[in-house]
Amino acid sequence: MTAPIRVLVCDDQVLVRTGLVTIIDAQPDLEVVGECEDGQAAVDLAGRLRPDVVVMDVRMPVLDGIEATRLLAGAGVPQQVKVLVVTTFNLDEYVYEALRAGASGFLLKDAPPSQLLHGIRTVATGAALLDPEVTRKLVGTYAARIRPAAGTPHDNPLTPRELEVLRLIADGRSNSEIAAALQISQETVKTFVSRILTKLDLRDRVQAVVYAYRQGLAT
């Protein structure tokens, strides 16, 4: 049998944390290996327990979820841990910073349990989890302050077609939607996405979205 996905749950609200643990532990393919109420504890526990996924709140005492995510999944971390951020919708800016810090995706706290479970399984495979509508609103809201100044040249290695695909990724489109928009096959889309990530040295679609907005390639 395949070993269950090991999950660490970090949230400073006891009722929320208990609910998350209960939902996750009820699944035969998931196992909660630890829980904690602040970001520093999450970093310490992850170092000892080596979970496959950390379900991370943003606003917490001692060390917030953004800094904890950076310490667990940020650039230069030797043994990165996959982080799935959960938050309330009025914390957009914090989630954006968490994605920049290395999170593999995010969910809203009012998402149904099925989405939470799907999110954990998706992130555990190494894929990114992005809700298209929330992504557009989230990153678009804060893109202006991190775009380069007008006239700044873009050192961009992408072909025109790859730029088209990147813009659609930044718009929150799925592979099937990109294929329909460009009238190409989904396999071709996957090839383009892979090339984009390789050329730009990006880990996943989350980083591709952030890159597109930072470079002013998406609106």
Salt bridges, closest charged atoms under 4 A:
ASP11 OD2 - LYS109 NZ 3.11
ASP29 OD2 - ARG121 NE 2.66
GLU35 OE1 - ARG17 NE 3.00
ASP57 OD1 - LYS109 NZ 3.30
GLU67 OE2 - ARG70 NH1 2.47
GLU93 OE2 - ARG145 NH2 3.33
GLU97 OE2 - ARG145 NH2 2.81
GLU162 OE1 - LYS199 NZ 2.92
GLU164 OE1 - ARG161 NH1 2.87
ASP171 OD1 - ARG136 NE 3.97
ASP171 OD2 - ARG173 NE 3.03
GLU187 OE2 - LYS190 NZ 3.50
ASP204 OD2 - ARG203 NE 2.89
